[in-house]
């Protein structure tokens, strides 16, 4: 079997847009983008059990994934900011 061509994909997208509406299509595209970014992040991260990454680097990386600017912060301040961010969600 052949895979769908460009015209078929355009028709499918148009029908999905017609049935779901533009708002739901935008939400779906946004969630797909978030899932792709998360998946790509797991693919590029170091394997579990790797001792090459220090605890400080792990904390800083986790804080940056949460959108926290870690410049000039020590490890305790970063952990506090992470707890505040997670408790707000």
C-alpha positions in Angstrom: 0.0 0.0 0.0 1.1 3.5 -0.7 1.2 6.2 1.9 -1.1 9.2 1.6 0.1 11.9 -0.7 0.1 15.6 -0.2 -3.4 16.2 -1.5 -4.8 13.5 0.7 -3.1 15.0 3.8 -4.5 18.5 2.9 -8.0 17.0 2.6 -7.7 15.2 5.9 -6.4 18.4 7.6 -9.3 20.4 6.1 -11.9 17.9 7.2 -10.4 17.8 10.7 -10.5 21.7 10.8 -14.1 21.7 9.6 -15.3 19.2 12.2 -13.2 20.3 15.2 -12.9 24.0 14.5 -9.9 26.2 14.6 -9.6 26.4 18.4 -9.5 22.6 18.9 -7.0 22.3 16.0 -4.7 24.9 17.7 -5.0 23.1 21.0 -4.2 19.7 19.3 -1.2 21.2 17.5 0.1 22.8 20.7 -0.2 19.5 22.6 1.6 17.6 19.8 4.4 20.2 19.9 4.8 19.9 23.7 4.9 16.1 23.4 7.5 16.2 20.6 9.7 18.6 22.6 9.4 16.4 25.7 10.2 13.3 23.6 13.2 15.0 22.0 14.4 16.1 25.4 14.4 12.5 26.6 16.2 11.3 23.5 19.1 13.8 24.1 19.4 13.4 27.9 22.0 11.2 29.5 21.1 7.6 30.3 19.9 6.8 33.8 22.5 6.0 36.3 25.2 8.1 34.6 27.5 9.5 37.2 28.9 12.2 34.8 26.2 14.7 35.8 26.5 16.3 39.2 23.6 16.9 41.5 23.9 20.6 41.0 23.7 20.2 37.2 20.6 18.0 37.6 18.9 20.6 39.8 19.8 23.4 37.5 18.6 21.5 34.4 15.3 20.6 36.1 14.7 24.2 37.1 15.4 25.4 33.5 12.9 22.9 32.2 10.3 24.5 34.5 11.1 27.9 33.0 13.1 29.2 36.0 16.0 31.6 35.3 18.8 30.1 37.4 21.4 32.8 36.8 23.1 33.9 40.1 21.1 31.4 42.2 22.6 28.8 44.5 21.3 25.3 44.8 19.0 26.0 47.8 17.4 29.0 46.1 16.8 27.0 42.9 15.2 24.2 44.9 12.9 26.8 46.7 12.0 28.4 43.3 11.2 24.9 41.9 8.9 24.1 44.9 7.1 27.4 44.5 6.6 26.8 40.8 5.4 23.3 41.3 3.0 24.2 44.1 1.4 26.9 41.8 0.6 24.3 39.2 
